Amino acid sequence: MSTIYPSLENISRLKVKPTEGELWIVNYLNENLDESYEVFFNPFLDGDRPDIIILKKNVAIFVIEVKDYELKNYNVDSFNKWSVVSHQGSNPISSPQSQAFTYKNNLYQLHLPVLGLGYLSNRNFFNLVQPLVYFHKANKSEIDGFYKKAENENRESARLLFEQKKANEIAIEQYNRKADGIDSSRRKLTRDKAMSYGSDMLSNLVHKIKSYGTHVLFDERVYDDFKRRLEPCDHVLKQGKKIPLDAKQEKLIVSSECKEKIKGVAGCGKTTIIANRAVNAHTRHDSKVLIITYNITLKNLIKDRISDVLGYRDNENYAVTNYHQFFNSQLNATGQDIERLIGEYGLEKLYSTDLFKEHSVEKYQTILLDEVQDFESEWVKIIRDNFLANDGEMVLFGDESQNIYARDNERAAVVAQGFGRWNKLKRSYRTSLDSSLNQVFKDFQQNYLVEKYSDTELLETTQTQLGMTFELLKYHQVNQNWENGSFELIQAYVREHNLHPNDIVILASNVYLVRRLADKFNGVEKTHCMFETYDELSQLSRMYDSNCDAEKLKSMSEIELSTFIKNGVFQGSCHSLLKY
């Protein structure tokens, strides 16, 4: 049996379930390929999500695009262009083969920095990746029939063109150009049909995969880099698994008619508690649960956690939103003119003004507020006074030491008044309890957070035995040429420990440093930045300086760039941006 990533059991837990065809071919490959073949299902590949990639060390890489198409609903013309046919007409689409070739091309672009440009001169280079297509709801006869009309039209076009040439009705240059185009289409049709396999041809597909021998370019270095990128990231491996709760967490997920507040260190499981408490609340009163965050990016994380608890996605009974979006939606629901209100109160004061007490609004039996340390006290009062049912449940979740928006700490304490004493969580699950990293985090808290946030919860730690290594922890001092030095150290570290790109986060003391590093990483692979890149900054700056470009920004020092942003981009664009 082959090696499947993630496991078949893991695949069954994924939120986006595999199609019938995907599941069928994965099981078939598992049973008909030996352990030397590694089958990767729906891997993350630098922004791409190919259906299946098969890796055989020292041999080849196979990209399989899987389609559950009913071919009678599709058409291919003599130019090898696909369209989908419906009662409304015909609409052009990308062919499954072109999708497979796109993945192939992206694989080469992704790995050229690893392979080296010298590989381009080797004629075997482009045989390293083999694209294939599997049509689950078609057989060989149907695939042949699907292409027959296009092949006949192609032959007829070639015949008519030749007749024109014989009759001297077309110039030789024009004839050659058209003949080349027809021949190119013919070869593409032949190629695409040959790489297509129906449900009765899986044995042929496996035979083709097994027929490949050793490839001169598929050495250990290339294989290791491919496998590192293809292996499922931590998020996929944990998807659908019920997260075990400790005794304190079990108590806090119980839903009841009350007002409570919960705080804890980063990684203590607040989001998991929110998800479980929301599900228990809906079970208790069978009505919609409202969950409000400050940061809009947390919405999908909370929805995913709720899906993990339920085992399925439910958008009907759980409303997850951020404060500003919720406020705007309620203004709209009560028929209030937002533009007029902005003119009357100003954008800053608008969201702290209770505009709902004279209106009839939907009441919720349960409201959960996340990131409450970033809320204004007026926001909490607006939500409680207008949207919470009389016998409702409202719970605040927060951590003052994660106050990234620099709220006034004395004022922030007012936010949580009227909700009883804090329920405190001190155990972080982002590292093991005996990890040496915990002591580093605790020392940081004691040195930098306790004085600033008097109520900061310190991480629980245990005595660790000297000389034992619990997690990866290294220190390098980079003084000269820090950009190249740091970039090379990070790359070497990633390769040494075989880390998946989706499991890596690069942090720095300020955005200037990570922006410089991100610019270097973008040269070798896609990155997801939680800040504006140089290209994005240059686009913003053009609102007031048409001569500014990314290269000009890159040439600035940290101080110059900071001043430029504050005096230019921020002043020039903030008036047009809402806070949500």
MIDO-204307 format. One record per residue (C-alpha): residue number from 1; x, y, z. Coordinates in Angstrom, 2 decimals, decimal comma, m for minus. Example, Ala and Ser with C-alpha at 12.3 -4.5 7.8 and 13.67 -1.06 7.14 Angstrom:
BEGIN
(1 (12,30 m4,50 7,80))
(2 (13,67 m1,06 7,14))
# end
This chain:
BEGIN
(1 (0,00 0,00 0,00))
(2 (1,13 3,55 m0,71))
(3 (1,72 6,23 1,93))
(4 (m1,17 8,72 2,08))
(5 (m0,81 12,31 3,37))
(6 (m2,87 13,12 5,32))
(7 (m4,12 9,70 6,40))
(8 (m7,44 8,37 5,12))
(9 (m8,86 8,87 8,61))
(10 (m7,63 12,49 8,56))
(11 (m9,16 13,04 5,10))
(12 (m12,54 11,90 6,46))
(13 (m12,30 14,66 9,12))
(14 (m11,62 17,54 6,73))
(15 (m14,18 20,36 6,70))
(16 (m14,16 20,45 2,89))
(17 (m15,09 16,87 2,15))
(18 (m13,44 15,09 m0,79))
(19 (m15,60 14,56 m3,86))
(20 (m16,74 11,06 m4,77))
(21 (m14,06 10,90 m7,46))
(22 (m11,28 12,17 m5,20))
(23 (m12,07 9,62 m2,49))
(24 (m12,35 6,80 m5,03))
(25 (m8,98 7,43 m6,69))
(26 (m7,18 8,01 m3,36))
(27 (m8,38 4,61 m2,14))
(28 (m7,47 2,99 m5,48))
(29 (m3,96 4,46 m5,43))
(30 (m3,55 3,41 m1,82))
(31 (m4,38 m0,20 m2,69))
(32 (m2,48 m0,43 m6,00))
(33 (0,78 1,45 m5,35))
(34 (3,44 0,25 m2,94))
(35 (4,93 2,17 0,00))
(36 (7,61 3,78 m2,19))
(37 (4,86 6,02 m3,64))
(38 (3,77 8,95 m1,47))
(39 (0,28 10,25 m2,27))
(40 (m0,53 13,82 m1,13))
(41 (m4,23 14,72 m1,10))
(42 (m5,18 18,35 m1,76))
(43 (m1,83 19,75 m0,52))
(44 (m1,19 23,46 0,11))
(45 (1,36 24,42 m2,51))
(46 (2,29 28,08 m2,32))
(47 (m1,31 29,20 m2,89))
(48 (m2,32 26,28 m5,13))
(49 (m4,48 23,33 m4,04))
(50 (m3,93 20,50 m6,56))
(51 (m6,20 17,49 m6,04))
(52 (m3,49 14,84 m5,84))
(53 (0,30 14,83 m6,12))
(54 (2,26 11,57 m6,13))
(55 (5,94 11,57 m5,23))
(56 (8,31 8,69 m5,96))
(57 (11,83 9,35 m4,79))
(58 (14,45 9,41 m7,58))
(59 (11,74 8,87 m10,21))
(60 (9,07 11,54 m10,82))
(61 (6,23 13,71 m9,55))
(62 (2,68 13,09 m10,80))
(63 (m0,01 15,79 m10,64))
(64 (m3,55 14,39 m10,94))
(65 (m6,52 16,69 m11,49))
(66 (m9,76 14,92 m10,51))
(67 (m13,13 15,86 m12,02))
(68 (m16,59 14,47 m11,29))
(69 (m17,79 15,96 m14,59))
(70 (m20,72 14,63 m16,61))
(71 (m19,04 15,14 m19,99))
(72 (m22,41 15,56 m21,73))
(73 (m22,59 18,97 m20,01))
(74 (m19,25 20,10 m21,49))
(75 (m17,81 20,78 m24,90))
(76 (m14,34 21,05 m26,44))
(77 (m13,82 22,75 m29,81))
(78 (m11,22 22,24 m32,52))
(79 (m8,97 24,84 m30,84))
(80 (m8,94 22,72 m27,64))
(81 (m11,05 25,30 m25,78))
(82 (m13,50 24,03 m23,16))
(83 (m16,97 25,34 m22,31))
(84 (m19,77 24,30 m19,97))
(85 (m23,20 23,94 m21,55))
(86 (m26,47 24,80 m19,78))
(87 (m30,00 25,88 m20,68))
(88 (m28,69 29,46 m20,57))
(89 (m26,07 28,77 m23,21))
(90 (m22,36 28,02 m23,31))
(91 (m19,68 29,57 m21,09))
(92 (m15,89 29,16 m21,52))
(93 (m13,96 27,44 m18,71))
(94 (m10,40 26,26 m18,12))
(95 (m9,91 22,66 m19,12))
(96 (m8,90 20,15 m16,42))
(97 (m5,72 19,53 m18,41))
(98 (m4,80 23,24 m18,38))
(99 (m5,29 23,24 m14,59))
(100 (m2,91 20,29 m14,27))
(101 (m0,34 22,03 m16,49))
(102 (m0,69 25,20 m14,39))
(103 (0,20 23,22 m11,27))
(104 (3,14 21,70 m13,14))
(105 (4,43 25,13 m14,22))
(106 (4,00 26,52 m10,71))
(107 (5,97 23,61 m9,28))
(108 (8,89 24,47 m11,55))
(109 (8,72 28,17 m10,69))
(110 (8,57 27,33 m7,00))
(111 (11,58 25,04 m7,11))
(112 (13,86 26,83 m9,56))
(113 (15,59 28,59 m6,63))
(114 (16,31 25,12 m5,19))
(115 (17,20 23,43 m8,45))
(116 (19,25 26,28 m9,84))
(117 (18,88 27,89 m13,26))
(118 (21,50 25,51 m14,65))
(119 (18,84 22,77 m14,69))
(120 (16,99 24,63 m17,45))
(121 (19,64 23,59 m19,97))
(122 (18,99 19,90 m19,27))
(123 (16,43 18,56 m21,77))
(124 (15,09 16,15 m19,13))
(125 (14,21 18,99 m16,78))
(126 (10,56 19,32 m17,85))
(127 (9,95 15,57 m17,61))
(128 (10,30 15,72 m13,84))
(129 (6,58 16,49 m13,34))
(130 (3,88 14,50 m15,16))
(131 (0,32 15,97 m15,32))
(132 (m2,69 13,61 m15,53))
(133 (m6,49 13,96 m15,41))
(134 (m9,06 11,53 m13,96))
(135 (m12,74 11,75 m14,99))
(136 (m14,65 9,77 m12,37))
(137 (m18,04 9,84 m14,14))
(138 (m16,74 8,97 m17,61))
(139 (m15,25 5,87 m19,25))
(140 (m12,80 5,50 m22,14))
(141 (m15,55 5,35 m24,75))
(142 (m17,13 8,57 m23,45))
(143 (m13,78 10,39 m23,37))
(144 (m13,05 9,30 m26,96))
(145 (m16,53 10,43 m28,00))
(146 (m16,07 13,75 m26,21))
(147 (m13,00 14,58 m28,31))
(148 (m14,26 13,07 m31,58))
(149 (m16,17 16,12 m32,81))
(150 (m13,22 18,47 m32,15))
(151 (m10,81 16,07 m33,88))
(152 (m13,09 15,82 m36,92))
(153 (m13,43 19,60 m37,10))
(154 (m9,65 19,94 m36,88))
(155 (m9,14 17,49 m39,74))
(156 (m11,80 19,25 m41,81))
(157 (m10,11 22,62 m41,21))
(158 (m6,79 21,15 m42,38))
(159 (m8,46 19,68 m45,51))
(160 (m10,19 22,94 m46,44))
(161 (m6,99 24,91 m45,93))
(162 (m5,10 22,51 m48,19))
(163 (m7,82 22,88 m50,85))
(164 (m7,39 26,66 m50,67))
(165 (m3,65 26,25 m51,19))
(166 (m4,14 23,91 m54,17))
(167 (m6,49 26,42 m55,77))
(168 (m4,00 29,26 m55,13))
(169 (m6,65 31,06 m53,06))
(170 (m4,27 31,79 m50,19))
(171 (m0,73 33,18 m49,94))
(172 (1,93 30,68 m48,87))
(173 (2,84 32,72 m45,76))
(174 (m0,80 32,83 m44,65))
(175 (m1,19 29,13 m45,41))
(176 (1,86 28,22 m43,33))
(177 (0,66 30,34 m40,41))
(178 (m2,83 28,81 m40,42))
(179 (m1,49 25,29 m40,97))
(180 (0,82 25,68 m37,96))
(181 (m2,14 26,81 m35,84))
(182 (m4,29 23,85 m36,91))
(183 (m1,43 21,43 m36,30))
(184 (m0,77 22,94 m32,87))
(185 (m4,44 22,47 m31,92))
(186 (m4,35 18,88 m33,22))
(187 (m1,32 18,05 m31,09))
(188 (m2,91 19,63 m28,00))
(189 (m6,14 17,67 m28,52))
(190 (m4,15 14,44 m28,91))
(191 (m2,03 15,23 m25,85))
(192 (m4,98 16,13 m23,62))
(193 (m6,96 13,03 m24,60))
(194 (m3,92 10,83 m23,98))
(195 (m3,45 12,20 m20,44))
(196 (m7,15 11,66 m19,56))
(197 (m8,35 8,55 m17,72))
(198 (m11,91 7,40 m17,04))
(199 (m13,27 5,22 m14,25))
(200 (m12,58 2,05 m16,29))
(201 (m8,97 3,10 m16,96))
(202 (m7,51 3,34 m13,45))
(203 (m5,39 0,24 m14,00))
(204 (m3,92 1,97 m17,08))
(205 (m3,22 5,10 m15,02))
(206 (m1,42 3,08 m12,33))
(207 (0,51 1,19 m15,02))
(208 (1,67 4,51 m16,51))
(209 (2,80 5,78 m13,09))
(210 (4,73 2,57 m12,46))
(211 (6,35 2,67 m15,90))
(212 (8,63 5,61 m15,04))
(213 (12,23 4,85 m14,19))
(214 (14,95 6,79 m12,38))
(215 (15,19 10,50 m13,23))
(216 (18,66 12,01 m13,29))
(217 (17,50 15,32 m11,77))
(218 (15,30 13,99 m8,98))
(219 (18,04 13,86 m6,37))
(220 (17,82 13,88 m2,57))
(221 (17,90 17,65 m2,34))
(222 (14,99 18,18 m4,72))
(223 (12,95 15,35 m3,18))
(224 (13,40 16,69 0,37))
(225 (12,31 20,19 m0,62))
(226 (9,24 18,92 m2,49))
(227 (8,18 16,66 0,35))
(228 (8,63 19,37 2,97))
(229 (6,25 21,63 1,07))
(230 (3,72 18,93 0,22))
(231 (3,30 17,39 3,67))
(232 (0,10 18,51 5,42))
(233 (0,51 21,43 7,79))
(234 (m0,40 21,27 11,45))
(235 (m3,81 22,87 10,83))
(236 (m4,83 20,09 8,42))
(237 (m3,65 17,31 10,74))
(238 (m5,74 18,70 13,61))
(239 (m8,80 19,56 11,52))
(240 (m11,98 17,91 12,75))
(241 (m10,37 16,61 15,94))
(242 (m12,13 17,35 19,19))
(243 (m9,77 19,35 21,38))
(244 (m9,48 17,83 24,88))
(245 (m10,27 20,26 27,70))
(246 (m8,75 20,44 31,17))
(247 (m10,85 20,58 34,35))
(248 (m10,95 24,39 34,49))
(249 (m11,90 24,71 30,82))
(250 (m14,68 22,13 31,28))
(251 (m16,28 24,35 33,94))
(252 (m16,07 27,46 31,76))
(253 (m17,84 25,94 28,74))
(254 (m21,04 25,38 30,73))
(255 (m23,74 27,77 29,49))
(256 (m26,09 29,45 31,98))
(257 (m28,05 32,66 32,57))
(258 (m25,22 34,83 33,89))
(259 (m22,71 37,59 33,24))
(260 (m19,10 36,38 33,41))
(261 (m15,61 37,34 32,32))
(262 (m12,69 35,08 31,46))
(263 (m9,06 36,05 30,98))
(264 (m5,93 34,08 30,32))
(265 (m2,49 33,90 28,81))
(266 (m1,95 33,49 25,07))
(267 (m2,65 29,90 24,06))
(268 (m4,78 29,08 27,11))
(269 (m7,72 27,94 24,96))
(270 (m10,00 31,00 25,04))
(271 (m11,14 30,45 21,44))
(272 (m11,83 26,78 22,15))
(273 (m13,87 27,75 25,22))
(274 (m15,82 30,32 23,17))
(275 (m16,68 27,68 20,55))
(276 (m17,74 25,05 23,09))
(277 (m19,70 27,53 25,17))
(278 (m21,49 28,81 22,06))
(279 (m22,52 25,28 21,08))
(280 (m23,69 24,50 24,62))
(281 (m25,62 27,78 24,73))
(282 (m27,48 26,97 21,52))
(283 (m28,25 23,49 22,85))
(284 (m29,61 25,06 26,05))
(285 (m31,98 27,66 24,58))
(286 (m32,25 26,68 20,87))
(287 (m31,75 30,22 19,59))
(288 (m29,02 32,08 17,74))
(289 (m25,77 32,81 19,58))
(290 (m23,99 36,13 18,92))
(291 (m20,18 36,21 19,01))
(292 (m18,44 39,57 18,57))
(293 (m14,68 40,12 18,16))
(294 (m12,64 43,27 17,72))
(295 (m10,38 41,97 14,95))
(296 (m12,22 40,90 11,79))
(297 (m9,58 38,25 10,98))
(298 (m10,64 36,13 13,99))
(299 (m14,10 35,45 12,55))
(300 (m13,07 32,47 10,44))
(301 (m10,97 30,97 13,24))
(302 (m13,96 31,01 15,60))
(303 (m16,23 29,57 12,90))
(304 (m13,71 26,77 12,33))
(305 (m13,57 26,00 16,04))
(306 (m17,37 25,81 16,21))
(307 (m17,32 23,48 13,19))
(308 (m14,77 21,29 15,00))
(309 (m17,11 20,99 17,98))
(310 (m20,22 20,34 15,88))
(311 (m18,58 18,22 13,19))
(312 (m20,19 20,39 10,48))
(313 (m20,53 24,05 9,46))
(314 (m23,54 25,93 10,88))
(315 (m23,91 29,57 9,85))
(316 (m27,60 29,77 10,77))
(317 (m27,39 29,44 14,55))
(318 (m24,05 31,17 15,22))
(319 (m23,57 34,81 14,21))
(320 (m19,83 35,60 14,28))
(321 (m18,88 39,18 13,47))
(322 (m16,66 42,05 14,61))
(323 (m17,92 45,08 16,51))
(324 (m17,86 47,64 13,69))
(325 (m19,59 45,35 11,21))
(326 (m22,23 44,46 13,79))
(327 (m22,82 48,13 14,62))
(328 (m23,19 49,02 10,93))
(329 (m25,54 46,10 10,28))
(330 (m27,79 47,18 13,16))
(331 (m27,88 50,77 11,90))
(332 (m29,02 49,39 8,57))
(333 (m31,57 47,04 10,20))
(334 (m33,11 49,95 12,13))
(335 (m33,24 52,14 9,01))
(336 (m30,78 54,79 10,15))
(337 (m28,80 56,88 7,66))
(338 (m25,13 56,03 8,26))
(339 (m23,77 58,95 6,21))
(340 (m25,89 61,43 8,16))
(341 (m24,77 59,91 11,47))
(342 (m21,08 60,11 10,47))
(343 (m21,59 63,79 9,67))
(344 (m23,34 64,37 13,01))
(345 (m21,08 62,40 15,37))
(346 (m17,86 61,88 13,41))
(347 (m16,37 58,48 12,67))
(348 (m14,56 58,14 16,01))
(349 (m17,54 58,95 18,25))
(350 (m20,14 57,17 16,13))
(351 (m19,32 53,66 17,35))
(352 (m19,32 54,76 21,00))
(353 (m22,76 56,38 20,79))
(354 (m25,88 54,39 21,72))
(355 (m28,11 54,85 18,68))
(356 (m30,38 51,88 19,36))
(357 (m32,21 52,61 22,64))
(358 (m35,15 54,16 20,78))
(359 (m35,36 51,28 18,28))
(360 (m36,65 47,73 18,35))
(361 (m33,71 45,36 17,77))
(362 (m33,15 41,59 17,88))
(363 (m32,32 40,29 21,35))
(364 (m29,93 37,40 21,98))
(365 (m30,04 34,83 24,78))
(366 (m26,24 34,47 24,59))
(367 (m23,61 37,06 23,62))
(368 (m19,88 36,26 23,77))
(369 (m17,31 39,06 23,36))
(370 (m13,74 38,15 22,40))
(371 (m10,67 40,44 22,67))
(372 (m12,55 42,59 25,18))
(373 (m9,26 44,30 26,16))
(374 (m9,50 46,12 22,80))
(375 (m13,13 47,23 23,29))
(376 (m14,17 50,66 24,50))
(377 (m16,31 50,49 27,65))
(378 (m19,16 52,20 25,77))
(379 (m19,18 49,38 23,21))
(380 (m19,78 46,73 25,88))
(381 (m22,56 48,83 27,39))
(382 (m24,24 49,35 23,99))
(383 (m24,25 45,61 23,32))
(384 (m25,42 44,66 26,81))
(385 (m28,17 47,30 27,11))
(386 (m29,66 46,84 23,64))
(387 (m29,03 43,32 22,37))
(388 (m28,96 41,04 25,43))
(389 (m32,23 39,43 26,50))
(390 (m33,37 40,15 30,07))
(391 (m32,53 36,61 31,19))
(392 (m29,57 36,36 28,83))
(393 (m26,00 35,14 29,14))
(394 (m23,08 37,47 28,37))
(395 (m19,42 36,49 28,71))
(396 (m16,33 38,64 28,15))
(397 (m13,05 37,05 27,05))
(398 (m9,77 38,96 27,14))
(399 (m6,10 39,31 27,97))
(400 (m4,73 42,76 28,87))
(401 (m1,20 41,76 27,92))
(402 (m2,42 41,30 24,32))
(403 (m3,54 44,93 24,22))
(404 (m1,99 45,56 20,80))
(405 (m4,11 48,68 20,17))
(406 (m2,67 50,43 23,26))
(407 (m5,93 51,10 25,10))
(408 (m5,74 53,06 28,36))
(409 (m5,33 50,29 30,97))
(410 (m7,13 52,14 33,77))
(411 (m10,01 52,88 31,43))
(412 (m9,96 49,31 30,13))
(413 (m10,75 48,02 33,62))
(414 (m14,11 49,81 33,42))
(415 (m15,03 47,70 30,38))
(416 (m15,47 44,57 32,46))
(417 (m17,40 46,06 35,41))
(418 (m20,65 44,32 36,27))
(419 (m19,48 40,88 35,17))
(420 (m18,16 39,53 38,48))
(421 (m14,60 38,41 39,23))
(422 (m12,23 37,26 36,51))
(423 (m12,02 33,54 35,80))
(424 (m8,29 33,15 35,17))
(425 (m6,51 30,68 32,88))
(426 (m2,74 30,42 33,39))
(427 (m1,86 27,31 31,37))
(428 (m0,74 27,84 27,76))
(429 (m1,18 24,92 25,36))
(430 (0,99 26,37 22,61))
(431 (3,97 24,64 24,21))
(432 (4,23 21,57 26,42))
(433 (4,12 22,27 30,15))
(434 (7,76 21,25 30,63))
(435 (9,02 23,21 27,61))
(436 (12,06 25,40 28,15))
(437 (10,29 28,07 26,10))
(438 (7,73 28,62 28,87))
(439 (10,42 29,98 31,19))
(440 (11,52 32,40 28,44))
(441 (7,91 33,61 28,06))
(442 (7,46 33,92 31,82))
(443 (10,69 35,92 32,19))
(444 (9,47 38,24 29,43))
(445 (6,15 38,71 31,24))
(446 (7,89 39,52 34,52))
(447 (10,30 41,97 32,92))
(448 (7,99 43,80 30,51))
(449 (4,31 43,13 31,26))
(450 (3,75 42,90 35,02))
(451 (4,67 46,54 35,64))
(452 (2,55 47,74 32,72))
(453 (m0,40 45,41 33,36))
(454 (m0,67 44,83 37,10))
(455 (m3,20 42,03 36,68))
(456 (m1,17 40,07 34,13))
(457 (m1,45 36,29 34,48))
(458 (1,95 34,58 34,53))
(459 (2,40 31,35 32,63))
(460 (2,43 28,14 34,60))
(461 (5,87 26,54 34,40))
(462 (7,54 23,46 35,82))
(463 (11,15 22,93 36,78))
(464 (13,03 21,68 33,74))
(465 (16,08 19,47 33,88))
(466 (19,16 21,25 32,61))
(467 (20,64 19,84 29,45))
(468 (17,34 18,51 28,07))
(469 (15,99 20,02 24,86))
(470 (12,21 20,19 24,69))
(471 (11,66 22,38 21,63))
(472 (13,65 24,22 18,99))
(473 (15,33 27,23 20,54))
(474 (18,38 28,89 19,01))
(475 (20,05 32,26 19,17))
(476 (22,14 33,92 16,46))
(477 (23,67 37,37 16,59))
(478 (23,56 39,03 13,18))
(479 (25,24 42,43 12,97))
(480 (26,72 43,03 9,53))
(481 (24,51 42,53 6,46))
(482 (21,61 41,49 8,72))
(483 (19,09 41,07 5,87))
(484 (21,03 38,43 3,96))
(485 (22,37 36,87 7,15))
(486 (18,93 36,49 8,76))
(487 (17,36 35,33 5,50))
(488 (19,97 32,60 5,00))
(489 (19,79 31,49 8,66))
(490 (15,99 31,16 8,52))
(491 (16,13 29,20 5,25))
(492 (18,79 26,85 6,62))
(493 (16,78 26,39 9,83))
(494 (13,61 25,54 7,88))
(495 (15,41 22,97 5,73))
(496 (17,30 21,45 8,68))
(497 (14,09 20,80 10,63))
(498 (11,91 20,06 7,58))
(499 (9,34 22,72 8,49))
(500 (6,21 23,22 6,36))
(501 (5,89 26,82 5,03))
(502 (2,34 27,08 6,44))
(503 (3,63 26,30 9,94))
(504 (6,21 29,10 10,03))
(505 (5,75 32,62 11,42))
(506 (8,50 35,25 11,35))
(507 (8,24 37,92 14,06))
(508 (10,35 41,01 14,63))
(509 (10,47 43,96 17,00))
(510 (9,07 46,26 14,30))
(511 (7,43 46,06 10,90))
(512 (10,44 47,51 9,03))
(513 (12,54 44,43 9,76))
(514 (9,94 41,88 8,65))
(515 (9,07 43,93 5,58))
(516 (12,70 43,72 4,45))
(517 (12,74 39,96 5,07))
(518 (9,36 39,47 3,37))
(519 (10,73 41,20 0,29))
(520 (13,55 38,64 0,15))
(521 (11,24 35,66 0,74))
(522 (8,90 36,83 m2,02))
(523 (11,74 36,15 m4,42))
(524 (11,60 32,42 m3,66))
(525 (8,03 31,70 m2,52))
(526 (4,71 33,32 m1,68))
(527 (4,33 34,79 1,79))
(528 (1,30 36,05 3,72))
(529 (2,06 39,38 5,36))
(530 (0,17 40,88 8,31))
(531 (1,40 44,32 7,17))
(532 (1,69 46,33 3,95))
(533 (4,40 45,12 1,57))
(534 (6,57 47,61 m0,31))
(535 (4,33 47,22 m3,38))
(536 (1,19 47,87 m1,33))
(537 (2,79 50,88 0,38))
(538 (3,77 52,33 m3,00))
(539 (0,17 51,96 m4,23))
(540 (m1,14 53,79 m1,14))
(541 (1,47 56,53 m1,50))
(542 (0,46 57,24 m5,11))
(543 (m2,73 58,78 m3,71))
(544 (m0,64 61,87 m2,96))
(545 (2,77 61,21 m4,60))
(546 (2,55 59,85 m8,16))
(547 (6,35 59,53 m8,41))
(548 (6,73 57,10 m5,53))
(549 (7,44 53,44 m6,31))
(550 (8,47 50,31 m4,41))
(551 (12,18 50,74 m5,23))
(552 (12,20 54,25 m3,76))
(553 (10,63 52,91 m0,54))
(554 (13,16 50,08 m0,31))
(555 (16,02 52,57 m0,45))
(556 (14,75 54,39 2,67))
(557 (16,15 53,76 6,13))
(558 (13,88 52,62 8,96))
(559 (13,49 56,18 10,31))
(560 (12,95 57,67 6,84))
(561 (10,28 55,10 6,00))
(562 (8,50 55,55 9,34))
(563 (8,40 59,34 8,87))
(564 (7,23 58,94 5,28))
(565 (4,34 56,68 6,32))
(566 (3,21 58,93 9,19))
(567 (3,41 62,17 7,21))
(568 (2,40 60,79 3,84))
(569 (0,50 57,54 3,49))
(570 (m1,35 57,82 6,82))
(571 (m2,31 61,49 6,50))
(572 (m3,20 61,10 2,84))
(573 (m5,38 58,03 3,08))
(574 (m6,82 57,58 6,57))
(575 (m9,72 59,94 5,89))
(576 (m11,07 57,52 3,28))
(577 (m10,78 54,35 5,35))
(578 (m13,42 53,08 7,79))
(579 (m12,28 51,13 10,85))
(580 (m13,95 47,86 9,87))
# end
